[in-house]
Amino acid sequence: MSAAEGPLVVGVDTSTQSTKALVVDAATGQVVASGQAPHTVSSGAGRESDPRQWWDALREALHQCGEAAHEAAAVSVGGQQHGLVTLDEHGDPVRPALLWNDVRSAPQARRLVDELGGPKAWAERTGSVPGASFTVTKWAWLAEHEPEAVRATRAVRLPHDYLTERLTGLGTTDRGDVSGTGWWASGTEEYDEETLAHVGLHPALLPRVVRPGEVVGTVRDTHDLPFSKGTLVAPGTGDNAAAALGLGLRPGTAVLSLGTSGTVYAVSRRRPGDPTGTVAGFADARGDWLPLACTLNCTLAVDRVAALLGLDREAVEPGGSVTLLPYLDGERTPNLPHASGLLHGLRHDTSAGHLLQAAYDGAVHALLGALDLVLDADADRGTPLLLIGGGARGTAWQQTVRRLSGRPVQVPEARELVALGAAAQAAGLLTGEDPAAVARRWNTAAGPVLEAVEQDAETLERITGVLSDASPLLERGTEARPRTRGRAADIED
């Protein structure tokens, strides 16, 4: 282990596919040890995971960190947002967690919006218009389809809450993660009693919302973890809020995160509330706000298109007039939960490389469509976009974002920004600093800047036109529809 200048802290990122742990020097931001372990997600109509896998993966990741984890003075957990974790009286999962990308609750989302005042009322009360990703819609789905699971539930948690509670024995959450549930009122920063009563969720089942900078407890010594006795536990937060901390994000700078899902967000001093539902009015982990738009289809969808074509993910070819909307898992932005992928404009001269570039264009188009909505009106549109996530270092992703945005792009060299943000939060417990200031001191956003190029307005307009024309088809999805007898059937007769 490298010699550290200051105390050590641990930052955890429990994501859809794996859990990662970093041991970080609180003085310098140097990563002195790391570990990672996978977990599984179900396939088919739903997306579910057993929360106990997250705990097992956390234990494995920490043990990979070795002695450094034992020396750590504080720990914080950043986790995938929105997931519904239901626990029984023993603290064990009643059933697998419903994850953020499980869109089976789309009908419940539409119904809840209508029943509780419509989109504008929801945006004013909670900051967001809930879609199928939001936790409140998943609870409504569970109550309708698995009432026995609801009756057995004695505690409701988010993924990061679950791991934090297993560390401390205390049920807590933070404002950043709870703002994505749909049952937390952003105006009062309290649980919304009307919403909870409407969906039949008693407030006693929910965790306490802790303040930014609060010590939520210490690591219990009743389980096999490499922490020393008295290790402090920070509030933790959702993955996007943690990444914002990890970048030391200031208001006015936009982030495009390219992962399994794509997100675009920025820190704001103003409480957001978009009645169209495009932008979720999340809180951040510090006391400000994090307006955010999210797509369900990003790197995974584009990689799937590349695999279908038998191409390397970088084998794009410029030109061509084909449009590909890569909505392979339904879509959240635009709100088309039942949609599937759509291809338009195929010609004899269309190449496989054109098709792959069109998949990139379709994925980035959705993110850029929300860019101006997440930025405050007075934000400088000439500042570089911060490009993070698994796709950020891909040349095809970088060039597509540059071409379609017309803005400079900066690619931070620091990796694992969710875990780094969690580590910065843990460090703030020890030093009394703002976690974002800790990250700026660590210089986590440093990285090459790619200069702006002329915006490809023609491609953006073409995709927008296809999306508009195809909306009725995309809204119907792929459900079986009755076959109608037409002229061809008459001829066969």
Salt bridges, closest charged atoms under 4 A:
GLU48 OE2 - ARG95 NH2 2.83
GLU48 OE2 - ARG104 NH2 2.76
ASP50 OD1 - ARG52 NE 3.17
ASP56 OD1 - ARG59 NH1 3.90
GLU89 OE2 - HIS90 NE2 3.59
ASP102 OD2 - ARG104 NH2 2.62
GLU115 OE2 - ARG111 NE 3.89
GLU115 OE1 - HIS198 NE2 2.65
GLU124 OE2 - LYS120 NZ 2.43
GLU144 OE1 - ARG111 NH2 2.71
GLU146 OE1 - ARG95 NE 2.65
ASP161 OD1 - HIS160 ND1 3.24
GLU165 OE1 - ARG157 NE 2.57
ASP177 OD2 - HIS160 ND1 2.74
GLU189 OE2 - ARG175 NH2 2.91
ASP192 OD2 - ARG125 NE 3.41
GLU214 OE2 - ARG208 NH2 2.99
GLU214 OE1 - ARG211 NH1 3.76
ASP224 OD2 - ARG59 NH2 3.47
ASP224 OD2 - HIS63 NE2 3.61
ASP284 OD1 - ARG175 NH1 3.22
ASP284 OD2 - ARG286 NH1 3.76
ASP288 OD2 - ARG269 NH1 2.58
ASP288 OD2 - ARG286 NH1 2.89
ASP303 OD2 - ARG313 NH2 3.03
GLU317 OE2 - HIS354 NE2 3.60
ASP329 OD1 - ARG47 NH2 3.43
ASP361 OD1 - ARG403 NH2 2.56
ASP372 OD1 - ARG381 NE 3.34
ASP376 OD2 - ARG270 NH1 3.07
ASP378 OD2 - ARG270 NH2 3.56
GLU416 OE1 - LYS20 NZ 3.29
GLU433 OE1 - ARG441 NH2 2.75
ASP434 OD2 - ARG286 NH2 2.67
ASP456 OD2 - ARG403 NH1 2.69
GLU479 OE2 - HIS338 ND1 3.75
ASP490 OD1 - ARG485 NH2 3.84
ASP493 OD2 - ARG485 NH2 2.41
